[in-house]
Amino acid sequence: MKTVITSTGKELSAHFDKRFGRAACFCLYNEETGETSFIENEHADATGGAGTKASEKMVELGVTKIISGDFGPKAKDLLDKFNIQMVILQDDNNTIQDIINKFKP
């Protein structure tokens, strides 16, 4: 199962980013293997449609769950269409590693 966590940077010590479409990076976490990788959000600075473009990227990556702070209505619609679970966290003081530790079985 692939989970994406929105991130301010490309390392496990980076802080959680509450913005989905405008997050600087996405941490791709494989819950089965424990592996992580980071990809830059190429649409973070788009003038419009950042959430939709980010959603399309999640579908392309085969993600099953996204952890973020907020999803816009268009992003929600697209993610719902592809049965991608959206988990909303409000605490942006966590690092990516903190969040992974919380979700580990």
Secondary structure, DSSP 8 states (H G I E B T S, - for coil): -EEEEEESSSSTTSBB-SBSTT-SEEEEEETTT--EEEEE-TTTT-SS-HHHHHHHHHHHHT-SEEEESB--HHHHHHHHHTT-EEEE---TT-BHHHHHHHH--
